[in-house]
Amino acid sequence: MSRINDVGGMAGFPAIAEEPDEPPFHADWEAHVFALNGALIKRGVYNLDEFRDAIERMPPEEYLAASYYERWFTAITTLLAEKGVALPHELEVPRG
């Protein structure tokens, strides 16, 4: 069974637009998410396979609406809650 992330070759999805000289991060928060994920993996909170699986388990509509690092952040918060490291309400991001 394929998941939403397995869209290679599927009709209806646009080509990936590459930006010339694209920076590694478009906003500071993306760099923080990248660093946080590396630290949590290094500390053994979860592993790379669990991280990838958490991204792939995102509901299709959320996956498609999220940016690359928004998917990472969703996976991190999902795993922290599942592992009992933090309570779901502690991981809520204020919207404003």
C-alpha positions as CSV (number, residue, x, y, z in Angstrom):
1,M,0.0,0.0,0.0
2,S,1.4,3.4,-1.0
3,R,1.2,6.4,1.2
4,I,0.8,10.1,0.3
5,N,4.5,10.7,0.1
6,D,4.8,8.0,-2.6
7,V,3.7,10.3,-5.5
8,G,6.5,9.6,-7.9
9,G,5.1,9.2,-11.4
10,M,1.5,9.9,-10.3
11,A,-0.5,12.1,-12.6
12,G,-1.8,15.5,-11.3
13,F,1.3,16.6,-9.5
14,P,3.4,19.5,-10.9
15,A,7.1,19.2,-11.6
16,I,9.4,20.2,-8.8
17,A,10.6,23.8,-9.3
18,E,14.2,24.1,-8.4
19,E,15.5,27.5,-7.3
20,P,18.9,28.6,-8.6
21,D,21.3,29.1,-5.7
22,E,18.5,28.1,-3.3
23,P,19.5,28.6,0.4
24,P,19.4,25.5,2.6
25,F,16.8,27.2,4.8
26,H,14.2,29.8,3.9
27,A,13.6,30.9,7.5
28,D,15.4,30.6,10.8
29,W,12.8,28.2,12.2
30,E,13.6,25.7,9.5
31,A,17.2,25.6,10.7
32,H,16.0,25.1,14.3
33,V,13.8,22.2,13.2
34,F,16.7,20.6,11.3
35,A,19.0,20.9,14.4
36,L,16.3,19.7,16.8
37,N,15.7,16.6,14.7
38,G,19.5,15.8,14.6
39,A,19.8,16.3,18.4
40,L,16.8,14.0,19.1
41,I,18.1,11.3,16.9
42,K,21.6,11.5,18.3
43,R,20.1,11.3,21.9
44,G,18.2,8.2,20.9
45,V,14.7,9.6,21.5
46,Y,13.8,8.1,18.1
47,N,15.6,6.9,15.0
48,L,15.6,7.9,11.4
49,D,13.2,5.2,10.3
50,E,10.7,6.3,13.0
51,F,11.1,9.9,11.9
52,R,10.4,9.0,8.2
53,D,7.4,6.8,9.2
54,A,5.9,9.7,11.2
55,I,6.1,12.0,8.2
56,E,4.6,9.3,6.0
57,R,1.7,8.8,8.5
58,M,0.6,12.4,8.1
59,P,-3.0,12.7,6.8
60,P,-2.8,13.3,3.0
61,E,-4.4,16.7,3.1
62,E,-2.0,17.9,5.8
63,Y,1.0,16.3,4.0
64,L,0.2,18.1,0.8
65,A,-0.5,21.4,2.4
66,A,2.8,21.4,4.5
67,S,6.2,22.6,3.5
68,Y,9.2,20.3,3.7
69,Y,10.2,21.5,7.2
70,E,6.6,21.7,8.4
71,R,6.4,18.0,7.7
72,W,9.6,17.5,9.7
73,F,8.1,19.5,12.6
74,T,4.9,17.5,12.5
75,A,6.9,14.3,12.7
76,I,9.0,15.5,15.6
77,T,6.0,16.6,17.6
78,T,4.2,13.4,16.8
79,L,7.1,11.3,18.0
80,L,7.7,13.3,21.1
81,A,4.0,12.7,22.1
82,E,4.1,9.0,21.1
83,K,7.3,8.4,23.1
84,G,5.9,10.2,26.2
85,V,8.6,12.9,26.1
86,A,6.0,15.7,26.0
87,L,2.3,15.9,26.4
88,P,0.3,16.8,23.3
89,H,-0.9,20.2,24.8
90,E,2.8,21.0,25.5
91,L,3.6,20.6,21.8
92,E,0.8,22.9,20.5
93,V,2.0,25.7,18.4
94,P,0.3,29.0,19.1
95,R,-1.4,30.3,15.9
96,G,-1.7,34.0,15.5
